Amino acid sequence: MAKANDGVAIKVYKIKDLEKPVVSGRFSLKYHMVEIQSPLLVSALCPILKDQDVHLDPTEIAIFHYPFRGLYFCSDKIMQLYKKQDDGPGLKEHLALLLKIMGDLFGNVHNQVKSLQSSKLISFKLAWAYFLKDSMMYSPGKDCERIRKIVDTSFKVNSVGKPFLSIKCKEIVFDGETFVWQDQEAQIAEFDGNKPIKELAHYPLSFLDDPKSVIDRLTTRGKSVLEYQGLTYCEYEGLAIYEDDEVGVQKHNVSARILIDTYGYQKHHHSLKRRGGRDLDILNNKVLDGTIPMIVSGGPPPPPPPPAMPRKVHAPIPNAHAAQVGHAEKKSKSLYIRRLSEEEQTKNKQEMLAREKDLVFLSPLLQGYALKNKLWCMHFPCHFKSTSRDHR
């Protein structure tokens, strides 16, 4: 049949399963990769797998790797598509073959996951099946309790050869001009056997006894974060996070006055380590529909000021409205940010408040300058003692 049709509909690859015992020198095999070569089948799967951010080209072979996450979460839709097809050769025949392979791929996975979840347990091998796309992931923590939206999961190996589950997720951050979705990664290190799911550093929000109370609490915190778009002086006592490409992530104890200033952080801390100011990926991930006009910078970012400089008053640009109209095309392409006016901050706040369900995803890390430590750091609102706005 394969010869008559100039190829096969589906090709399966297996590798040695080192987790199972070797019998008489023979290794057990496990599924490693599946190639779907049937154009009919690939075209039919395109709209189904798109919901899992798996984008197939109907003219190319579709390749899936272990643990075959996209196929697993779309198995019900694939079955529904199969039932809608008329009997006979063609698409239904290929769908039947795919469903048979998926039965071998996932075996008793559905039942195992359901059984573990009912006991609020998790195994490392099946952990990927717990994190559904677009669901809420909860990360507990005294300083940095947060909820993020799940994008994808995959198994990876770190620099010393230890496996871990990589969870691609995203949360909303203020970038100095608007609120954007920021891509992030959370990790779960390999562990043996089954483990209570609440012992993990990250797990689905649905496993909390009272998820609504957490959502309400973090929504309230999100509303407070909206107040820190401009210059704000705070008395701070607690942990602050310093990030640098060369030294990595450092934790500092701060007990002094700080300045919350996302604009200054982006301009003087981040701009030194990248070419061209704002990241184009961030521009494509805006949360708000309304765009804030940007003023085009005339040159490269200036060097960072001394510690007292965050208080510097910037003179207003004459005839700013005319400049904005005259450079409409350039503004849309500009990567440089500017400090927002009070009116623009209020507009951002009102638009975010209108998206109340998204407030829970607002990052609790506020960027600013620790005056005593002389460092651009990220600070936690829970450690603020008092605040005062700078309206100059």
C-alpha beads as a LAMMPS data file, in Angstrom:
LAMMPS data file: protein, C-alpha beads

392 atoms
391 bonds

1 atom types
1 bond types

-500.0 500.0 xlo xhi
-500.0 500.0 ylo yhi
-500.0 500.0 zlo zhi

Masses

1 110.0

Atoms # bond

1 1 1 0.000 0.000 0.000
2 1 1 2.852 2.369 0.867
3 1 1 4.474 1.568 -2.465
4 1 1 1.252 2.163 -4.399
5 1 1 0.757 5.562 -2.746
6 1 1 4.394 6.641 -3.099
7 1 1 5.010 6.687 0.655
8 1 1 3.371 6.133 4.012
9 1 1 0.762 8.227 5.797
10 1 1 2.516 8.145 9.200
11 1 1 6.057 7.187 10.142
12 1 1 6.933 6.262 13.750
13 1 1 10.376 6.369 15.373
14 1 1 11.260 4.517 18.581
15 1 1 14.332 4.568 20.854
16 1 1 15.579 2.421 23.715
17 1 1 13.659 2.880 26.951
18 1 1 16.437 3.016 29.552
19 1 1 13.911 3.227 32.407
20 1 1 12.699 -0.332 31.818
21 1 1 14.666 -3.508 32.588
22 1 1 16.734 -5.218 29.906
23 1 1 15.587 -8.805 29.239
24 1 1 18.093 -11.185 27.640
25 1 1 20.062 -8.240 26.303
26 1 1 17.027 -6.727 24.635
27 1 1 15.874 -3.217 25.420
28 1 1 12.257 -2.129 25.562
29 1 1 11.418 0.599 23.060
30 1 1 9.466 3.819 23.510
31 1 1 8.027 6.335 21.063
32 1 1 10.410 9.191 20.257
33 1 1 9.028 10.919 17.150
34 1 1 6.056 10.750 14.795
35 1 1 6.047 12.058 11.221
36 1 1 2.689 12.640 9.537
37 1 1 3.369 12.553 5.805
38 1 1 -0.197 12.392 4.486
39 1 1 -1.128 15.828 3.024
40 1 1 -4.805 15.039 3.670
41 1 1 -4.123 14.375 7.345
42 1 1 -1.817 17.362 7.835
43 1 1 -4.385 19.725 6.278
44 1 1 -7.153 18.321 8.505
45 1 1 -5.023 18.718 11.643
46 1 1 -3.972 22.328 10.920
47 1 1 -7.036 24.102 12.440
48 1 1 -7.243 21.635 15.344
49 1 1 -3.626 21.892 16.514
50 1 1 -3.585 25.657 16.036
51 1 1 -5.362 25.964 19.390
52 1 1 -2.229 24.487 21.030
53 1 1 0.079 26.892 19.162
54 1 1 1.188 24.061 16.878
55 1 1 1.199 25.640 13.428
56 1 1 1.461 23.134 10.594
57 1 1 2.241 23.778 6.941
58 1 1 -0.173 21.699 4.795
59 1 1 2.545 21.289 2.160
60 1 1 5.153 19.948 4.618
61 1 1 5.544 16.848 6.785
62 1 1 4.225 17.359 10.351
63 1 1 6.729 16.246 13.002
64 1 1 5.874 15.603 16.671
65 1 1 8.304 14.749 19.473
66 1 1 7.816 13.115 22.862
67 1 1 5.687 13.729 24.916
68 1 1 3.451 14.680 21.938
69 1 1 1.675 17.391 23.922
70 1 1 -0.280 18.851 20.987
71 1 1 -1.760 15.499 19.977
72 1 1 -2.604 14.635 23.590
73 1 1 -4.612 17.776 24.303
74 1 1 -6.357 17.627 20.908
75 1 1 -7.206 13.911 21.037
76 1 1 -10.927 14.543 21.651
77 1 1 -11.175 16.929 18.673
78 1 1 -9.331 14.471 16.439
79 1 1 -11.772 11.753 17.460
80 1 1 -14.716 14.056 16.679
81 1 1 -13.251 14.785 13.256
82 1 1 -12.902 11.052 12.600
83 1 1 -16.551 10.407 13.498
84 1 1 -17.728 13.111 11.073
85 1 1 -15.984 11.540 8.072
86 1 1 -17.757 9.242 5.641
87 1 1 -16.595 5.640 5.465
88 1 1 -14.115 4.691 2.791
89 1 1 -10.506 5.301 1.804
90 1 1 -8.941 8.713 2.230
91 1 1 -8.994 11.008 5.262
92 1 1 -11.030 8.725 7.529
93 1 1 -8.616 5.861 6.912
94 1 1 -5.655 8.056 7.795
95 1 1 -7.415 9.431 10.887
96 1 1 -8.126 5.874 12.035
97 1 1 -4.426 5.055 11.695
98 1 1 -3.452 8.185 13.652
99 1 1 -5.929 7.389 16.447
100 1 1 -4.515 3.846 16.692
101 1 1 -0.983 5.238 17.045
102 1 1 -2.188 7.795 19.610
103 1 1 -3.712 4.933 21.590
104 1 1 -0.262 3.353 21.724
105 1 1 1.425 6.680 22.415
106 1 1 -0.666 7.660 25.390
107 1 1 -1.748 4.209 26.512
108 1 1 -3.099 4.649 30.006
109 1 1 -1.889 8.243 30.384
110 1 1 -5.391 9.721 30.729
111 1 1 -6.326 7.282 33.486
112 1 1 -2.982 7.692 35.290
113 1 1 -3.208 11.477 35.243
114 1 1 -6.826 11.425 36.413
115 1 1 -5.961 9.068 39.274
116 1 1 -2.985 11.136 40.398
117 1 1 -4.917 14.403 40.184
118 1 1 -7.744 13.027 42.316
119 1 1 -5.158 12.377 45.044
120 1 1 -3.445 15.764 44.389
121 1 1 -0.255 13.954 43.432
122 1 1 2.060 14.408 40.470
123 1 1 4.850 12.410 38.839
124 1 1 7.684 14.029 36.922
125 1 1 7.107 11.860 33.865
126 1 1 3.455 12.973 33.556
127 1 1 3.851 16.525 34.852
128 1 1 3.504 18.005 31.340
129 1 1 -0.112 16.773 31.190
130 1 1 -1.068 18.984 34.181
131 1 1 -0.227 22.309 32.517
132 1 1 -2.914 23.096 29.945
133 1 1 -2.343 25.958 27.522
134 1 1 -3.889 29.280 28.677
135 1 1 -4.660 27.927 32.159
136 1 1 -3.395 29.621 35.324
137 1 1 -0.152 28.551 36.977
138 1 1 0.360 29.445 40.637
139 1 1 3.810 30.114 42.099
140 1 1 3.669 30.516 45.884
141 1 1 6.166 32.682 47.704
142 1 1 6.398 35.065 50.629
143 1 1 7.781 37.913 48.505
144 1 1 6.691 37.036 45.007
145 1 1 3.394 35.147 44.984
146 1 1 2.199 35.213 41.405
147 1 1 -0.144 33.767 38.797
148 1 1 1.024 33.348 35.209
149 1 1 -0.624 32.084 32.035
150 1 1 0.696 28.770 30.677
151 1 1 1.906 28.683 27.073
152 1 1 3.692 25.337 26.619
153 1 1 5.814 22.673 28.345
154 1 1 8.777 20.551 27.264
155 1 1 11.420 18.342 28.828
156 1 1 14.969 19.718 28.779
157 1 1 18.376 18.922 30.273
158 1 1 20.468 21.470 32.191
159 1 1 24.199 22.120 31.857
160 1 1 25.092 19.253 34.217
161 1 1 22.853 16.744 32.462
162 1 1 19.899 16.824 34.893
163 1 1 16.420 16.690 33.297
164 1 1 13.791 19.300 34.136
165 1 1 10.347 20.308 32.940
166 1 1 10.425 23.685 31.221
167 1 1 7.139 25.595 31.511
168 1 1 6.769 28.431 29.038
169 1 1 4.460 31.033 30.565
170 1 1 3.759 34.748 30.442
171 1 1 2.687 37.589 32.695
172 1 1 1.887 41.261 32.269
173 1 1 4.601 43.828 32.992
174 1 1 4.852 47.595 32.649
175 1 1 7.679 48.397 30.225
176 1 1 7.849 52.139 30.926
177 1 1 5.250 53.051 28.339
178 1 1 2.482 50.464 28.274
179 1 1 1.510 47.071 29.687
180 1 1 2.773 44.084 27.714
181 1 1 2.783 40.293 27.912
182 1 1 6.297 39.123 28.808
183 1 1 7.422 35.584 27.959
184 1 1 9.013 33.696 30.854
185 1 1 10.162 30.216 31.803
186 1 1 9.499 28.312 35.020
187 1 1 11.274 25.052 35.816
188 1 1 10.484 21.891 37.746
189 1 1 13.509 19.721 38.537
190 1 1 13.303 15.947 38.082
191 1 1 12.069 13.968 41.085
192 1 1 11.425 10.300 41.771
193 1 1 8.048 8.643 42.267
194 1 1 4.916 10.627 43.089
195 1 1 4.890 13.903 44.976
196 1 1 2.164 16.098 46.537
197 1 1 1.570 18.714 43.907
198 1 1 1.613 21.608 46.393
199 1 1 5.245 20.825 47.201
200 1 1 6.255 22.020 43.737
201 1 1 7.477 25.566 43.111
202 1 1 4.857 25.922 40.350
203 1 1 1.545 24.128 39.847
204 1 1 -1.927 24.743 38.334
205 1 1 -4.060 27.185 40.323
206 1 1 -6.962 24.713 40.248
207 1 1 -5.220 22.540 42.863
208 1 1 -5.560 25.214 45.558
209 1 1 -8.302 24.675 48.131
210 1 1 -9.613 28.209 47.607
211 1 1 -8.337 29.554 44.266
212 1 1 -10.890 32.395 44.256
213 1 1 -9.356 33.997 47.357
214 1 1 -5.930 33.977 45.674
215 1 1 -7.389 35.502 42.498
216 1 1 -9.116 38.220 44.538
217 1 1 -5.925 38.963 46.485
218 1 1 -3.701 39.200 43.417
219 1 1 -6.314 41.213 41.520
220 1 1 -6.234 43.763 44.345
221 1 1 -2.441 43.773 44.187
222 1 1 -2.635 44.252 40.409
223 1 1 -4.745 47.366 40.895
224 1 1 -2.116 48.786 43.246
225 1 1 0.663 48.071 40.720
226 1 1 -1.124 50.364 38.239
227 1 1 -0.222 53.313 40.485
228 1 1 3.537 52.964 39.840
229 1 1 3.864 54.069 36.214
230 1 1 5.661 57.314 37.072
231 1 1 8.206 58.432 39.652
232 1 1 7.383 57.207 43.146
233 1 1 9.598 57.444 46.236
234 1 1 9.187 54.680 48.791
235 1 1 10.547 53.663 52.154
236 1 1 11.523 50.054 51.570
237 1 1 12.675 47.231 53.796
238 1 1 13.080 43.784 52.284
239 1 1 14.481 41.799 49.393
240 1 1 15.319 43.341 46.020
241 1 1 16.373 41.549 42.829
242 1 1 19.296 42.702 40.704
243 1 1 19.569 41.244 37.175
244 1 1 22.570 41.556 34.915
245 1 1 23.644 39.640 31.822
246 1 1 27.162 39.196 33.177
247 1 1 26.562 38.347 36.846
248 1 1 23.080 36.850 36.488
249 1 1 20.482 37.261 39.243
250 1 1 21.481 38.603 42.653
251 1 1 19.417 39.188 45.788
252 1 1 20.038 42.264 47.923
253 1 1 18.631 43.319 51.276
254 1 1 17.430 46.901 50.995
255 1 1 16.479 49.016 53.982
256 1 1 16.351 52.590 52.758
257 1 1 14.617 54.946 50.398
258 1 1 14.052 53.747 46.830
259 1 1 12.725 55.286 43.639
260 1 1 10.245 53.290 41.573
261 1 1 11.047 54.391 38.031
262 1 1 10.425 51.898 35.205
263 1 1 11.399 54.469 32.579
264 1 1 14.775 55.044 34.234
265 1 1 15.322 51.303 34.705
266 1 1 14.643 50.585 31.029
267 1 1 16.716 53.506 29.805
268 1 1 19.768 53.363 32.056
269 1 1 19.971 49.695 33.093
270 1 1 18.627 47.736 30.121
271 1 1 19.658 49.975 27.232
272 1 1 23.345 49.531 27.986
273 1 1 23.020 45.824 27.205
274 1 1 21.080 45.921 23.959
275 1 1 21.122 47.761 20.662
276 1 1 18.179 49.909 19.732
277 1 1 16.163 50.430 22.910
278 1 1 12.842 48.547 23.169
279 1 1 12.540 44.918 22.127
280 1 1 10.427 44.388 18.991
281 1 1 8.928 41.268 20.586
282 1 1 7.603 43.428 23.431
283 1 1 5.977 45.792 20.933
284 1 1 4.087 42.825 19.505
285 1 1 2.852 41.680 22.935
286 1 1 0.962 44.781 24.056
287 1 1 -1.958 44.114 26.363
288 1 1 -3.732 47.400 25.716
289 1 1 -5.410 48.149 22.388
290 1 1 -4.772 51.880 22.494
291 1 1 -1.233 52.905 21.535
292 1 1 0.660 55.666 23.307
293 1 1 2.438 58.121 20.952
294 1 1 6.217 57.878 21.138
295 1 1 8.737 60.664 20.578
296 1 1 11.584 59.649 18.312
297 1 1 15.016 59.784 19.884
298 1 1 17.679 61.631 17.937
299 1 1 20.514 59.258 18.764
300 1 1 21.718 56.362 20.891
301 1 1 20.723 56.117 24.557
302 1 1 22.796 58.390 26.837
303 1 1 25.061 56.919 29.520
304 1 1 23.554 56.258 32.972
305 1 1 23.433 59.244 35.342
306 1 1 24.902 59.344 38.852
307 1 1 22.595 58.114 41.657
308 1 1 20.963 61.505 42.141
309 1 1 19.993 61.827 38.490
310 1 1 16.651 59.958 38.636
311 1 1 15.261 63.202 40.168
312 1 1 16.292 65.198 37.107
313 1 1 13.500 67.239 35.546
314 1 1 13.233 66.920 31.754
315 1 1 12.299 70.115 29.955
316 1 1 9.118 69.841 27.889
317 1 1 9.561 69.419 24.157
318 1 1 8.197 72.472 22.303
319 1 1 5.329 71.913 19.902
320 1 1 5.241 68.208 20.831
321 1 1 1.897 67.632 19.107
322 1 1 3.184 68.953 15.783
323 1 1 6.291 66.795 16.058
324 1 1 4.154 63.725 16.697
325 1 1 1.937 64.406 13.680
326 1 1 4.901 65.173 11.438
327 1 1 6.638 61.893 12.282
328 1 1 3.652 59.537 12.316
329 1 1 5.375 56.871 10.272
330 1 1 8.626 57.064 12.257
331 1 1 6.834 56.856 15.612
332 1 1 5.306 53.488 14.789
333 1 1 8.790 52.089 14.208
334 1 1 10.581 53.774 17.109
335 1 1 12.033 51.498 19.733
336 1 1 12.787 54.226 22.272
337 1 1 10.535 54.940 25.231
338 1 1 9.803 58.179 26.990
339 1 1 8.422 59.146 30.360
340 1 1 4.626 59.205 30.428
341 1 1 2.526 62.210 31.362
342 1 1 -0.076 61.996 34.117
343 1 1 -2.816 61.844 31.464
344 1 1 -1.171 58.892 29.724
345 1 1 -0.689 57.067 33.021
346 1 1 -4.376 57.554 33.798
347 1 1 -5.321 56.257 30.338
348 1 1 -3.211 53.109 30.864
349 1 1 -4.758 52.593 34.284
350 1 1 -8.332 52.948 33.033
351 1 1 -7.736 50.534 30.153
352 1 1 -6.233 47.926 32.473
353 1 1 -9.037 48.308 35.014
354 1 1 -11.456 47.589 32.179
355 1 1 -9.646 44.237 31.742
356 1 1 -10.224 43.126 35.322
357 1 1 -9.615 39.437 34.594
358 1 1 -6.080 40.250 33.404
359 1 1 -5.104 42.146 36.571
360 1 1 -4.251 38.860 38.304
361 1 1 -1.395 38.386 35.794
362 1 1 0.310 41.698 36.623
363 1 1 3.893 41.129 37.761
364 1 1 4.614 42.067 41.393
365 1 1 8.191 43.102 40.493
366 1 1 8.501 46.892 40.249
367 1 1 11.626 48.324 38.639
368 1 1 13.478 51.194 40.251
369 1 1 16.620 52.526 41.910
370 1 1 17.846 51.655 45.409
371 1 1 19.426 54.940 46.517
372 1 1 21.574 53.539 49.332
373 1 1 22.699 50.423 47.437
374 1 1 23.219 52.450 44.244
375 1 1 21.670 49.706 42.107
376 1 1 18.864 49.423 39.594
377 1 1 16.746 46.643 41.133
378 1 1 13.295 45.100 41.092
379 1 1 11.255 45.559 44.260
380 1 1 8.200 43.923 45.840
381 1 1 5.199 46.095 46.818
382 1 1 4.660 44.046 49.996
383 1 1 7.838 45.611 51.444
384 1 1 6.784 49.233 50.862
385 1 1 6.484 51.168 54.143
386 1 1 5.353 54.479 52.700
387 1 1 5.127 56.093 49.281
388 1 1 5.112 59.596 47.815
389 1 1 4.569 60.583 44.196
390 1 1 6.865 62.982 42.331
391 1 1 4.705 65.119 40.046
392 1 1 7.428 67.335 38.749

Bonds

1 1 1 2
2 1 2 3
3 1 3 4
4 1 4 5
5 1 5 6
6 1 6 7
7 1 7 8
8 1 8 9
9 1 9 10
10 1 10 11
11 1 11 12
12 1 12 13
13 1 13 14
14 1 14 15
15 1 15 16
16 1 16 17
17 1 17 18
18 1 18 19
19 1 19 20
20 1 20 21
21 1 21 22
22 1 22 23
23 1 23 24
24 1 24 25
25 1 25 26
26 1 26 27
27 1 27 28
28 1 28 29
29 1 29 30
30 1 30 31
31 1 31 32
32 1 32 33
33 1 33 34
34 1 34 35
35 1 35 36
36 1 36 37
37 1 37 38
38 1 38 39
39 1 39 40
40 1 40 41
41 1 41 42
42 1 42 43
43 1 43 44
44 1 44 45
45 1 45 46
46 1 46 47
47 1 47 48
48 1 48 49
49 1 49 50
50 1 50 51
51 1 51 52
52 1 52 53
53 1 53 54
54 1 54 55
55 1 55 56
56 1 56 57
57 1 57 58
58 1 58 59
59 1 59 60
60 1 60 61
61 1 61 62
62 1 62 63
63 1 63 64
64 1 64 65
65 1 65 66
66 1 66 67
67 1 67 68
68 1 68 69
69 1 69 70
70 1 70 71
71 1 71 72
72 1 72 73
73 1 73 74
74 1 74 75
75 1 75 76
76 1 76 77
77 1 77 78
78 1 78 79
79 1 79 80
80 1 80 81
81 1 81 82
82 1 82 83
83 1 83 84
84 1 84 85
85 1 85 86
86 1 86 87
87 1 87 88
88 1 88 89
89 1 89 90
90 1 90 91
91 1 91 92
92 1 92 93
93 1 93 94
94 1 94 95
95 1 95 96
96 1 96 97
97 1 97 98
98 1 98 99
99 1 99 100
100 1 100 101
101 1 101 102
102 1 102 103
103 1 103 104
104 1 104 105
105 1 105 106
106 1 106 107
107 1 107 108
108 1 108 109
109 1 109 110
110 1 110 111
111 1 111 112
112 1 112 113
113 1 113 114
114 1 114 115
115 1 115 116
116 1 116 117
117 1 117 118
118 1 118 119
119 1 119 120
120 1 120 121
121 1 121 122
122 1 122 123
123 1 123 124
124 1 124 125
125 1 125 126
126 1 126 127
127 1 127 128
128 1 128 129
129 1 129 130
130 1 130 131
131 1 131 132
132 1 132 133
133 1 133 134
134 1 134 135
135 1 135 136
136 1 136 137
137 1 137 138
138 1 138 139
139 1 139 140
140 1 140 141
141 1 141 142
142 1 142 143
143 1 143 144
144 1 144 145
145 1 145 146
146 1 146 147
147 1 147 148
148 1 148 149
149 1 149 150
150 1 150 151
151 1 151 152
152 1 152 153
153 1 153 154
154 1 154 155
155 1 155 156
156 1 156 157
157 1 157 158
158 1 158 159
159 1 159 160
160 1 160 161
161 1 161 162
162 1 162 163
163 1 163 164
164 1 164 165
165 1 165 166
166 1 166 167
167 1 167 168
168 1 168 169
169 1 169 170
170 1 170 171
171 1 171 172
172 1 172 173
173 1 173 174
174 1 174 175
175 1 175 176
176 1 176 177
177 1 177 178
178 1 178 179
179 1 179 180
180 1 180 181
181 1 181 182
182 1 182 183
183 1 183 184
184 1 184 185
185 1 185 186
186 1 186 187
187 1 187 188
188 1 188 189
189 1 189 190
190 1 190 191
191 1 191 192
192 1 192 193
193 1 193 194
194 1 194 195
195 1 195 196
196 1 196 197
197 1 197 198
198 1 198 199
199 1 199 200
200 1 200 201
201 1 201 202
202 1 202 203
203 1 203 204
204 1 204 205
205 1 205 206
206 1 206 207
207 1 207 208
208 1 208 209
209 1 209 210
210 1 210 211
211 1 211 212
212 1 212 213
213 1 213 214
214 1 214 215
215 1 215 216
216 1 216 217
217 1 217 218
218 1 218 219
219 1 219 220
220 1 220 221
221 1 221 222
222 1 222 223
223 1 223 224
224 1 224 225
225 1 225 226
226 1 226 227
227 1 227 228
228 1 228 229
229 1 229 230
230 1 230 231
231 1 231 232
232 1 232 233
233 1 233 234
234 1 234 235
235 1 235 236
236 1 236 237
237 1 237 238
238 1 238 239
239 1 239 240
240 1 240 241
241 1 241 242
242 1 242 243
243 1 243 244
244 1 244 245
245 1 245 246
246 1 246 247
247 1 247 248
248 1 248 249
249 1 249 250
250 1 250 251
251 1 251 252
252 1 252 253
253 1 253 254
254 1 254 255
255 1 255 256
256 1 256 257
257 1 257 258
258 1 258 259
259 1 259 260
260 1 260 261
261 1 261 262
262 1 262 263
263 1 263 264
264 1 264 265
265 1 265 266
266 1 266 267
267 1 267 268
268 1 268 269
269 1 269 270
270 1 270 271
271 1 271 272
272 1 272 273
273 1 273 274
274 1 274 275
275 1 275 276
276 1 276 277
277 1 277 278
278 1 278 279
279 1 279 280
280 1 280 281
281 1 281 282
282 1 282 283
283 1 283 284
284 1 284 285
285 1 285 286
286 1 286 287
287 1 287 288
288 1 288 289
289 1 289 290
290 1 290 291
291 1 291 292
292 1 292 293
293 1 293 294
294 1 294 295
295 1 295 296
296 1 296 297
297 1 297 298
298 1 298 299
299 1 299 300
300 1 300 301
301 1 301 302
302 1 302 303
303 1 303 304
304 1 304 305
305 1 305 306
306 1 306 307
307 1 307 308
308 1 308 309
309 1 309 310
310 1 310 311
311 1 311 312
312 1 312 313
313 1 313 314
314 1 314 315
315 1 315 316
316 1 316 317
317 1 317 318
318 1 318 319
319 1 319 320
320 1 320 321
321 1 321 322
322 1 322 323
323 1 323 324
324 1 324 325
325 1 325 326
326 1 326 327
327 1 327 328
328 1 328 329
329 1 329 330
330 1 330 331
331 1 331 332
332 1 332 333
333 1 333 334
334 1 334 335
335 1 335 336
336 1 336 337
337 1 337 338
338 1 338 339
339 1 339 340
340 1 340 341
341 1 341 342
342 1 342 343
343 1 343 344
344 1 344 345
345 1 345 346
346 1 346 347
347 1 347 348
348 1 348 349
349 1 349 350
350 1 350 351
351 1 351 352
352 1 352 353
353 1 353 354
354 1 354 355
355 1 355 356
356 1 356 357
357 1 357 358
358 1 358 359
359 1 359 360
360 1 360 361
361 1 361 362
362 1 362 363
363 1 363 364
364 1 364 365
365 1 365 366
366 1 366 367
367 1 367 368
368 1 368 369
369 1 369 370
370 1 370 371
371 1 371 372
372 1 372 373
373 1 373 374
374 1 374 375
375 1 375 376
376 1 376 377
377 1 377 378
378 1 378 379
379 1 379 380
380 1 380 381
381 1 381 382
382 1 382 383
383 1 383 384
384 1 384 385
385 1 385 386
386 1 386 387
387 1 387 388
388 1 388 389
389 1 389 390
390 1 390 391
391 1 391 392
